[in-house]
Amino acid sequence: MMDHLTFITPIYAGFFGIMFVVLSWRVSNLRGKHDGKAHDGGHNELSAAVRAQSNIVEYLPFALLLMWMLETMQINPWILHALGALLVMARLLHVHGLNEPSGNGPGRKLGTRLTWVHIVICSLLGFAGALGFIL
């Protein structure tokens, strides 16, 4: 019987892959609604959708790479799940904040800050693991 390795980071990467497609679909639909313009044309709804899509592209590859690095260092799986849950919460808050009528709801700022916290924690754990301070 062959042992099956269970990977954690791909669970979160898969979630964010679907989230990215949903956000991209929304941008595409809103561009069609607003005369197919490649820019937001001053439409707040389209501008918020573009920002949500762009922001996921800006932050998530690096955040997920750091998680994958920690997973290859065989960090405790519960820590990885906690980091993954933090990142999911952060990104959902960010998108929700962008979808407020002002486009700048409190979730946007909190989501961004929590994404930064995730990146800092992963980075520090990576340093500690590389220097042999954690297993």
C-alpha positions, 0 to 999 in steps of 0.5 A: 500500500502506498502512503499518500502525502497530504499537502496543505498549501495547495488547499489554500492556493486552490481556494484563491485560484477560484477566487481569482477567476470569480474576481476576473469574471466580475471585472470582465462583466463590468467592463462589458456593462460599461462599454467594454473599456479597458480602464475603469472610465470613472465607474466606482464599481468597475474601479473597485472590481479592478482593484480587488483583482489586481490586489490578489495578483499583487499579494497572493503569489508571494504569500502562498510561496512563503506558506509553501516554503514553510510546508517544505520545511515541515512546519507544524500543519496546524500552524500552516492551517492557521496561516491559511485561515488568516490569509483567507479571512484577510482576502475576504475582508479586503474584497468586502471592503472594496465592495462597500459603496465608498470602495473603501470600507473598513474591511479593505484596510483590515484585510490589507493589514492582515495580509501583511501580518501573514507575510511577516509571520511566514517570513519570520518563521522561515528565518527561524526554520532556516537557522534551525530554531524551529522544526 
